[in-house]
Amino acid sequence: MKPYKILLFAFLVASTITVFAQTSKPIKLYAYSMLTTGGAAQVDENGQQINKNRPQYLIYYETTSKTKPTVDKIWVKGILYNISVLEIKTLPVISYNENKKTVLVPKTNKKVWQISLLEPINVATKKMVTPKEVKTNEVVLATTTGSQKHVVKIIKELPNQIAP
């Protein structure tokens, strides 16, 4: 009977280590923003310039899995968005702006996905609960896998961009 207890104990320890190893792998979330200005300056009826600057967010999600992640929700600066997820096939991801090269995502052996923000979701009509992490972080990404939440405390600002 004693060998079975030892075998059972060894199995439980091995299982615990395996589960811990799978859940403790670091997953990175990169978030950047820049103000974009489109076209010629517009003015209102009083001749005052209308500020058309709007933030553009660049969000990348690095995973250890080879399959497309199931991202349930993403909040950016407290606003919940619908999203699309696209695989990044070429790494590193580099931004060129004002003759300056910025590495957004370094070269890695892991899979990297771009999270594109679509339209905002009106949480009041959906009766959704906003997680507490949204109050203290600029980006909160929630995945289906184990109800994980990945956060970015502060979005890194990139130089402004003038769109044609």
GIURWO-V997599 format. One record per pair of residues at least 6 apart in sequence whose C-alpha atoms are under 7 Angstrom apart, sorted by sequence separation. I is the first residue (numbers start at 1). J is the second residue. D is the distance in whole Angstrom. If there is no record, write none. Layout:
i:I j:J d:D
i:I j:J d:D
//
This chain:
i:43 j:49 d:4
i:44 j:50 d:6
i:74 j:80 d:6
i:75 j:81 d:6
i:95 j:101 d:6
i:96 j:102 d:6
i:134 j:140 d:6
i:142 j:148 d:6
i:143 j:149 d:6
i:42 j:49 d:6
i:43 j:50 d:5
i:74 j:81 d:6
i:94 j:101 d:7
i:95 j:102 d:5
i:133 j:140 d:7
i:142 j:149 d:4
i:41 j:49 d:7
i:42 j:50 d:6
i:94 j:102 d:6
i:95 j:103 d:6
i:141 j:149 d:6
i:142 j:150 d:6
i:94 j:103 d:5
i:95 j:104 d:7
i:140 j:149 d:7
i:141 j:150 d:5
i:93 j:103 d:6
i:94 j:104 d:6
i:140 j:150 d:6
i:141 j:151 d:6
i:92 j:103 d:7
i:93 j:104 d:5
i:140 j:151 d:5
i:93 j:105 d:5
i:139 j:151 d:5
i:140 j:152 d:7
i:92 j:105 d:5
i:93 j:106 d:7
i:139 j:152 d:5
i:92 j:106 d:5
i:137 j:151 d:6
i:138 j:152 d:6
i:139 j:153 d:7
i:37 j:52 d:6
i:91 j:106 d:7
i:92 j:107 d:4
i:137 j:152 d:6
i:138 j:153 d:5
i:37 j:53 d:5
i:91 j:107 d:5
i:137 j:153 d:4
i:138 j:154 d:5
i:36 j:53 d:5
i:37 j:54 d:7
i:136 j:153 d:7
i:137 j:154 d:7
i:138 j:155 d:6
i:35 j:53 d:6
i:36 j:54 d:6
i:35 j:54 d:5
i:36 j:55 d:6
i:35 j:55 d:4
i:36 j:56 d:7
i:34 j:55 d:5
i:35 j:56 d:6
i:33 j:55 d:6
i:34 j:56 d:5
i:33 j:56 d:5
i:34 j:57 d:7
i:33 j:57 d:4
i:88 j:112 d:6
i:32 j:57 d:6
i:33 j:58 d:6
i:87 j:112 d:6
i:88 j:113 d:5
i:32 j:58 d:5
i:87 j:113 d:4
i:88 j:114 d:6
i:31 j:58 d:6
i:32 j:59 d:6
i:86 j:113 d:5
i:87 j:114 d:6
i:31 j:59 d:4
i:85 j:113 d:6
i:86 j:114 d:5
i:30 j:59 d:6
i:31 j:60 d:7
i:85 j:114 d:6
i:86 j:115 d:7
i:30 j:60 d:5
i:85 j:115 d:5
i:29 j:60 d:6
i:30 j:61 d:6
i:84 j:115 d:6
i:85 j:116 d:6
i:29 j:61 d:5
i:83 j:115 d:6
i:84 j:116 d:5
i:28 j:61 d:6
i:29 j:62 d:6
i:83 j:116 d:5
i:84 j:117 d:7
i:28 j:62 d:5
i:83 j:117 d:5
i:27 j:62 d:6
i:82 j:117 d:6
i:83 j:118 d:5
i:27 j:63 d:5
i:81 j:117 d:6
i:82 j:118 d:5
i:81 j:118 d:6
i:82 j:119 d:6
i:81 j:119 d:6
i:82 j:120 d:6
i:81 j:120 d:4
i:82 j:121 d:7
i:80 j:120 d:6
i:81 j:121 d:5
i:79 j:120 d:7
i:80 j:121 d:6
i:66 j:111 d:6
i:64 j:110 d:5
i:65 j:111 d:7
i:63 j:110 d:6
i:64 j:111 d:6
i:62 j:110 d:7
i:63 j:111 d:5
i:62 j:111 d:6
i:63 j:112 d:6
i:62 j:112 d:4
i:61 j:112 d:6
i:62 j:113 d:6
i:60 j:112 d:7
i:61 j:113 d:5
i:60 j:113 d:6
i:61 j:114 d:6
i:60 j:114 d:5
i:59 j:114 d:6
i:60 j:115 d:6
i:59 j:115 d:5
i:78 j:134 d:6
i:75 j:134 d:7
i:78 j:138 d:7
i:77 j:138 d:5
i:76 j:138 d:6
i:77 j:139 d:6
i:97 j:159 d:7
i:76 j:139 d:5
i:75 j:139 d:6
i:76 j:140 d:7
i:75 j:140 d:5
i:74 j:140 d:6
i:75 j:141 d:7
i:74 j:141 d:4
i:73 j:141 d:6
i:74 j:142 d:6
i:73 j:142 d:5
i:72 j:142 d:6
i:71 j:142 d:6
i:72 j:143 d:5
i:71 j:143 d:4
i:72 j:144 d:6
i:70 j:143 d:6
i:71 j:144 d:6
i:70 j:144 d:6
i:29 j:150 d:7
i:31 j:152 d:7
i:33 j:155 d:7
i:29 j:152 d:7
i:32 j:155 d:5
i:33 j:156 d:6
i:34 j:157 d:6
i:31 j:155 d:5
i:32 j:156 d:5
i:33 j:157 d:5
i:34 j:158 d:5
i:36 j:160 d:6
i:37 j:161 d:7
i:38 j:162 d:6
i:39 j:163 d:6
i:31 j:156 d:6
i:32 j:157 d:6
i:33 j:158 d:6
i:34 j:159 d:6
i:35 j:160 d:5
i:36 j:161 d:5
i:37 j:162 d:5
i:38 j:163 d:5
i:39 j:164 d:5
i:32 j:158 d:7
i:34 j:160 d:5
i:35 j:161 d:6
i:36 j:162 d:5
i:37 j:163 d:6
i:38 j:164 d:6
i:34 j:161 d:7
i:36 j:163 d:6
//
